[in-house]
Amino acid sequence: MKTYKRFCAVIIALFLAVVLSANIKLIKSSSDTGGMYLIEAKRLTDRIDRDGGFDGDLSDFDYIIKVIPEDECEDIYISNEPYVIIRSGDKLYRAEYRTENNRINTAVILNLGFAACLVLLAVTLFSVKKQVIEPFTRINDVPQELAKGNLAVPIPAEKSKVFGKFTWGVEMLRETIEDSRRKELDMQRDKKLLLLSLSHDIKTPLSSIKLNAKALSRGLYSDPEKQKTAAESINTHADEIEVFLKQLTEAASEDFMNFEVRQGEEFLSAVINKIEARYRPQLELSGTELITEKYDDCLLCCDPDRLAECMQNLMENAIKYGDGKYIRLGFSEEEGCKLLTVSNSGCSIDPEEMPQIFESFRRGSNSDGKTGSGLGLFICRKLMMLMHGDVYAEIQDNEFCVTLVVKKA
């Protein structure tokens, strides 16, 4: 706040300096006109000599305001206005003049304008202070506190149009973080309970397997029928353990399989404009051409944020695994659905790996030396399914193409 006050003081001081300079210049220009009436008096004398008399026209003169012949006044040397006596032939004239040429009125008007500008400047600076600086100061520490994990930090509500929506967004961010933390804690608790339960359940078939295995290894069962029964018991309990392991695997992956999708509607152009604004500058710097084919705009039935997330995952993969020549955004329609295709030049994936690319943690042989978790396409498929759409991939003319199938509204 102190910095802003100093900034305001500097701005106002500079403005007053400009006003003062303008007034000084105006005063100097007024004082510099003292000799101009003499020049105009000489011009007037030459014209009277040329015309043989004064015709009363002073439109060409800025300083001479009145000319009186000596025969039209009682005393040519008496006047309330400053004057100069000129002679034309044998006749004298009194030429009255002014020295400022309305500069006083000009100065008044100019300073009134400066005063109005000063008031407007002060009001603007005060409004910025009240609607921007003070609200920002009140919430300045909120992001840092949220980053530290302090979700109880107070977020003051703002009525300002400038910061009202911002503080509302920060409040939503805090609620989202708090909700995510609560879900994470609940998930961790459920996982621990599941692990404890499964570990307890596994003990029974495992004990039976060990007993039967020991009996077989020591030859306690001489009867072939009993040996067969023991072997079948081992196999049955092994199947039980396999079921438990499957449950453990599902529990380990459910944290990134549970996505929230808020189905709504969005124009195709809005999604594409968002993707172009995000990636075109980046691709131009790397020398990769982004080709967007022509398309007919339409309303899509989707979660706008989730659809944009899927497109971003496809773009990131195209940048990471393509040869950097170009990335193409293609569009087509099929049975009430809009097909959005992201293609990159230089396909490097083995065609035999195509059936597994949408599996979780699956990374192709072309991923050596490239960072990633193998979840991008898996997440795309999960989200598209939740939005009642689909996604598929194919290789065409040395291009790796991934297509999102989105229902039209």
Secondary structure, 3 states (H helix, E strand, C coil): CHHHHHHHHHHHHHHHHHHHHHHHHHHHHHHCCCCHHHHHHHHHHHHHHHHCCCCCCCCCCCCEEEEEEHHHCCCCCCCCCCEEEEEECCEEEEEEECCCCCHHHHHHHHHHHHHHHHHHHHHHHHHHHHHHHHHHHHCCCHHHHHHHCCCCCCCCCCCCHHHHHHHHHHHHHHHHHHHHHHHHHHHHHHHHHHHHHHHHHHHHHHHHHHHHHHHHHCCCCCCHHHHHHHHHHHHHHHHHHHHHHHHHHHHHHHHHHCCCCCCEEEEHHHHHHHHHHHHHHHHHHHCCEEEECCCCCCEEEECHHHHHHHHHHHHHHHHHHCCCCEEEEEEEEECCEEEEEEEEECCCCCHHHHHHCCCCCCCCHHHCCCCCCCCHHHHHHHHHHHCCCEEEEEEECCEEEEEEEEEEC
